[in-house]
Amino acid sequence: MEAYTCIRSKRDSRSYKSDSIPEETLQRILQAGRMAGSSKNIQPWAFVILRDEARKKEIAGCGDFAKHVPSAPLVIAVVLTPGGGPFDAGRAAQNMMLAAWDEGITSCPVAMHKQECAAEALGLPPEHRVAIVLSFGYPETEASLHRGVPRTPLAELVHQERW
Ligand SMILES: Cc1cc2nc3c(=O)[nH]c(=O)nc-3n(C[C@H](O)[C@H](O)[C@H](O)COP(=O)(O)O)c2cc1C
């Protein structure tokens, strides 16, 4: 898929086929996350892969809007190591979701509202935290991809020289 098309057509969706993600595709997704730039290039992230049903259910219990997570064949928790900021994690996460979408795999970022619960579920070392959990899967239906609210028009977002 052409890069701009990939960016423009990517929407977050929450219903997936049960088909598993091939290993080489998973590696591609992880490489895309790894290649993100970060403040001072400290690369303050680690990725925890969850495919086991019980582990996915456990992490889903740490978010307030995460019911769909156990149904995703692949879940990746983006963990911030000490010194990392949410912007760093966001770059890695979006890279992974776009690389997946390029392979026809849809995804959704999921917030972990209960941070201690998420850290415990993943067995994180001290000072590490879950920035975001990403659920991935092949779209269940074409229709499930188009439920989002439209984006704000550029005319309302863009300012010239000053606000
Ligand atoms: C930081 C962040 C946290 C999010 N947390 C959740 C979440 O906990 N559960 C969920 O279902 N979607 C979550 N989302 C997905 C948003 O709901 C989604 O990006 C937004 O509705 C736009 O969706 P669209 O791309 O399909 O239009 C989150 C998105 C971001 C960027």
The ligand as a Gaussian input file, in Angstrom:
#p B3LYP/6-31G(d) Opt

LIG

0 1
 C       -4.122000       7.300000      23.639000
 C       -5.310000       6.515000      23.106000
 C       -6.014000       5.693000      23.956000
 C       -7.096000       4.953000      23.475000
 N       -7.736000       4.103000      24.321000
 C       -8.733000       3.331000      23.856000
 C       -9.343000       2.373000      24.712000
 O       -9.021000       2.248000      25.896000
 N      -10.310000       1.575000      24.185000
 C      -10.695000       1.672000      22.865000
 O      -11.552000       0.890000      22.460000
 N      -10.134000       2.588000      22.026000
 C       -9.166000       3.409000      22.491000
 N       -8.538000       4.291000      21.656000
 C       -8.956000       4.392000      20.255000
 C       -9.767000       5.667000      19.961000
 O      -11.078000       5.474000      20.428000
 C       -9.696000       5.932000      18.452000
 O       -8.374000       6.304000      18.128000
 C      -10.629000       7.036000      17.988000
 O      -11.955000       6.756000      18.337000
 C      -10.536000       7.209000      16.474000
 O      -10.973000       6.011000      15.880000
 P      -11.013000       5.839000      14.279000
 O       -9.588000       5.833000      13.818000
 O      -11.671000       4.508000      14.042000
 O      -11.780000       6.978000      13.730000
 C       -7.481000       5.063000      22.113000
 C       -6.756000       5.898000      21.259000
 C       -5.678000       6.602000      21.745000
 C       -4.893000       7.468000      20.783000

